[in-house]
């Protein structure tokens, strides 16, 4: 096989992508993986309590590193590079990295996960607004900080619980009448003394001079209210970022990749696995299952394609 020519290209180094790399390699395929973070978004999860095989849970970064190491040991090439563009030409998919390197493959599994949804209100790009408690929460250690978490789902709950170890006061701001968290997280939030929950609160804007110092919300019966804060963590879910794919691929209205029963998209040879595709459940274990399935279906496609080209 020529340099930078592979059977299978995997876009994403999270659970779905790394599982696809493991299974693809074990099926005898030449596999290259793109993504600059071993484990992908797993590194942002402090504690994973429900992944099978880890009684008491496991750190997200640890789980991601283990998956990365396993994919590497099976023979996949882990580039630790991000793709800038994915297209198709000369009977091959063409992936171009941010540094201009070109890679070709007969099939591709898109497993690039999701990115945080942003709040579209005035001053949403100012300093002091963050999207990862694990990454930026330590900035507030021993500072008696008041931190706001915007959101009311599981993601917001995880962020609030993570920030509770750094901030003096954590305020969850949610526009709904109740949190949309699973029972265990609801109980954990209620049992954490420095977490407060503000419901029916719609964020109007962020304020401050060079650094954010307040969140303006609209409350029933009170109108606009300014909440003094030292930092804000936005946790309103995540969406697919498919900007690198320069192919006419079908997506849902929400922007996730549509797939058939074999996880192939509307583009022949382009498969999707994990959170980036249209699925009813986005969990680590389901992403891994997607990666395994996609690798098997991609191998089937590659064998058929190679046979047709030889005949």
C-alpha positions in Angstrom: 0.0 0.0 0.0 1.4 3.4 -1.0 2.3 6.1 1.5 -0.8 7.8 2.8 -3.1 5.4 1.0 -5.4 3.3 3.2 -8.4 1.0 3.1 -10.3 2.9 5.7 -10.1 6.5 7.0 -11.7 7.3 10.4 -12.5 10.9 11.2 -12.6 11.3 15.0 -10.6 9.9 17.9 -13.4 9.5 20.4 -15.1 6.2 21.4 -16.8 5.6 18.1 -13.7 6.4 16.0 -11.3 4.4 18.1 -13.6 1.4 18.3 -13.9 1.5 14.5 -10.1 1.6 14.2 -9.8 -1.4 16.5 -12.3 -3.5 14.6 -11.2 -2.3 11.2 -7.6 -3.2 12.0 -8.6 -6.6 13.3 -10.5 -7.2 10.0 -7.2 -6.7 8.2 -7.9 -3.2 6.9 -5.3 -0.5 6.7 -6.7 2.2 8.9 -5.8 5.8 9.5 -7.4 7.9 12.2 -7.7 11.6 12.4 -8.3 13.6 15.6 -5.9 15.5 17.9 -7.3 14.3 21.3 -7.0 10.6 22.4 -10.5 9.8 23.5 -12.1 12.9 21.9 -14.8 14.5 24.2 -14.1 11.8 26.8 -11.3 14.0 28.2 -13.9 16.5 29.3 -15.8 14.0 31.4 -14.4 13.8 34.9 -16.1 10.6 35.9 -17.9 7.9 33.8 -20.0 5.9 36.2 -21.9 3.6 33.8 -19.4 2.2 31.3 -19.5 -1.6 31.5 -16.5 -3.3 33.2 -15.5 -0.5 35.5 -17.1 -1.0 38.9 -17.2 2.4 40.6 -16.6 4.2 37.3 -13.6 5.4 35.4 -12.1 8.8 34.6 -13.1 9.9 31.0 -9.5 10.7 30.1 -8.3 7.3 31.4 -10.9 5.5 29.3 -10.0 7.5 26.2 -6.3 6.9 26.6 -7.0 3.1 27.0 -9.1 3.0 23.8 -6.4 5.1 22.0 -3.7 2.7 23.1 -5.7 -0.3 22.0 -6.4 1.0 18.6 -2.7 1.8 18.2 -1.7 -1.7 19.3 -4.0 -3.3 16.7 -2.0 -1.5 14.0 -4.1 1.6 13.2 -2.2 4.8 12.3 -3.2 7.5 14.8 -2.1 10.7 13.2 -3.1 13.1 16.1 -4.0 15.5 13.3 -7.2 17.2 12.4 -8.7 17.0 9.0 -9.4 20.2 7.3 -11.3 18.8 4.3 -12.9 15.6 3.2 -13.8 15.1 -0.5 -13.9 12.4 -3.2 -11.9 12.0 -6.4 -10.1 9.5 -8.6 -12.2 6.6 -7.1 -11.0 7.4 -3.6 -11.9 9.6 -0.6 -9.4 12.4 -0.1 -8.6 13.8 3.3 -6.5 16.9 3.7 -5.1 17.8 7.1 -4.7 21.3 8.5 -1.1 21.2 7.5 -1.8 20.2 3.9 -1.0 16.4 4.1 -3.2 14.3 1.8 -4.6 10.8 2.6 -6.7 8.5 0.5 -9.0 5.7 1.3 -11.7 3.5 -0.2 -14.1 4.1 2.6 -14.5 6.6 5.4 -16.2 6.4 8.9 -17.2 9.9 10.1 -17.1 9.7 13.9 -16.1 13.3 14.8 -18.7 13.6 17.6 -20.3 16.9 18.4 -19.4 20.4 19.5 -21.1 22.6 22.2 -24.1 24.6 21.2 -23.6 28.3 21.7 -26.0 30.8 23.3 -26.9 33.5 20.8 -27.3 36.5 23.0 -25.5 39.9 23.2 -21.8 39.6 24.4 -21.8 35.8 24.1 -18.2 35.9 22.9 -16.7 37.9 25.8 -14.0 36.7 28.1 -15.1 34.5 31.0 -17.5 32.4 29.0 -16.4 28.7 28.9 -17.7 25.4 27.5 -15.7 22.8 29.5 -15.6 22.7 33.3 -12.7 20.2 33.3 -10.6 22.4 31.1 -11.4 25.8 32.7 -12.9 25.1 36.1 -9.5 24.9 37.8 -9.0 28.6 36.9 -11.4 29.4 39.8 -9.8 27.2 42.4 -9.5 29.0 45.8 -11.0 32.2 44.5 -14.4 32.1 46.2 -16.0 32.4 42.7 -19.6 32.5 41.8 -20.1 30.5 38.6 -23.1 30.2 36.4 -24.0 27.1 34.4 -26.4 27.7 31.5 -28.6 24.6 30.8 -30.8 22.1 32.5 -29.9 18.7 31.1 -27.5 16.0 32.0 -24.6 17.9 30.4 -25.3 21.0 32.6 -25.6 18.8 35.7 -22.2 17.2 35.1 -20.7 20.7 34.6 -22.3 22.0 37.8 -21.1 19.0 39.8 -17.6 19.4 38.4 -17.5 23.1 39.1 -18.7 22.6 42.7 -15.2 21.6 43.7 -13.8 24.9 42.4 -16.4 27.6 42.9 -17.9 28.9 46.2 -21.4 29.2 44.6 -22.7 27.5 41.5 -25.9 28.7 39.9 -27.6 26.5 37.3 -29.7 28.7 35.1 -32.4 26.9 33.1 -35.3 28.3 31.1 -37.6 25.4 31.8 -39.8 24.7 34.8 -37.7 21.7 35.9 -34.4 20.1 35.2 -34.2 17.5 32.5 -31.6 15.3 34.2 -31.6 11.6 35.0 -32.6 10.6 38.5 -29.0 10.0 39.8 -27.9 13.5 38.7 -31.0 15.2 40.1 -30.2 13.6 43.4 -26.5 14.6 43.2 -27.4 18.2 42.4 -29.9 18.4 45.3 -27.2 16.9 47.7 -24.5 19.4 46.8 -24.7 22.4 49.1 -23.1 25.0 46.9 -25.2 24.3 43.8 -28.4 26.4 43.3 -30.9 25.9 40.6 -32.7 28.9 39.0 -35.7 27.8 36.9 -37.9 29.6 34.4 -34.9 31.9 33.8 -34.3 33.0 30.2 -30.8 34.4 29.6 -31.1 37.9 27.9 -27.4 38.9 27.8 -24.0 38.8 29.3 -22.3 41.9 30.7 -19.0 43.3 31.9 -16.1 45.4 30.7 -13.1 43.3 29.6 -14.3 40.3 31.6 -17.9 39.0 32.2 -19.3 40.0 35.6 -23.0 39.4 35.2 -25.7 37.4 33.5 -29.0 39.2 32.8 -32.0 36.9 32.9 -35.7 37.3 32.6 -37.7 35.9 35.5 -41.5 35.5 35.7 -43.0 38.4 37.7 -39.6 40.1 38.1 -38.6 41.1 34.6 -34.9 41.5 34.0 -32.5 40.6 36.8 -28.7 40.9 36.9 -26.9 38.0 38.5 -23.3 38.8 39.5 -20.8 36.1 38.4 -17.1 35.5 37.9 -17.5 33.1 35.1 -20.1 31.3 32.9 -20.1 27.8 31.6 -22.5 27.1 28.7 -23.9 23.6 28.8 -26.8 23.5 26.4 -26.1 20.3 24.6 -24.0 19.7 21.5 -24.5 19.6 17.7 -22.7 18.1 14.8 -19.9 20.1 13.1 -19.7 18.8 9.5 -17.8 21.7 8.0 -14.9 19.5 6.8 -17.2 17.3 4.6 -17.2 18.8 1.1 -19.6 16.2 -0.2 -23.4 16.3 -0.9 -24.4 14.2 2.1 -27.9 14.2 3.6 -28.5 15.4 7.2 -31.4 15.9 9.5 -32.9 19.3 10.1 -30.8 19.4 13.3 -27.6 18.8 11.2 -26.9 15.2 12.1 -25.8 12.6 9.4 -28.6 10.4 8.1 -27.6 6.7 7.8 -29.2 3.5 6.5 -29.4 0.2 8.4 -25.7 -0.4 7.7 -24.7 3.1 9.0 -23.9 4.3 5.4 -24.7 7.9 4.6 -26.2 9.0 1.3 -22.7 9.0 -0.1 -21.6 5.4 -1.0 -18.6 4.4 1.1 -19.1 7.2 3.6 -20.3 5.8 7.0 -21.2 7.5 10.2 -20.8 6.3 13.8 -21.5 7.8 17.2 -23.0 11.1 18.2 -22.5 12.7 14.8 -25.2 10.6 13.2 -29.0 10.6 13.6 -29.6 8.3 16.6 -32.0 8.1 19.5 -29.3 7.6 22.1 -25.9 9.3 22.5 -23.8 7.4 25.1 -20.3 6.1 25.1 -21.4 2.5 24.9 -23.7 3.2 21.9 -20.9 5.1 20.2 -18.6 2.1 20.6 -21.3 -0.2 19.2 -21.7 2.1 16.2 -17.9 2.1 15.6 -17.8 -1.7 15.6 -20.8 -2.0 13.3 -19.5 0.7 10.9 -16.1 -1.0 10.7 -17.7 -4.3 9.7 -20.0 -2.6 7.1 -17.1 -0.6 5.7 -15.0 -3.7 5.4 -17.8 -5.3 3.4 -18.0 -2.2 1.2 -14.3 -2.1 0.6 -14.1 -5.8 -0.3 -16.9 -5.4 -2.8 -15.4 -2.2 -4.3 -12.0 -3.8 -4.7 -13.5 -6.9 -6.4 -15.5 -4.7 -8.8 -12.4 -2.7 -9.8 -10.5 -5.9 -10.5 -13.2 -7.3 -12.7 
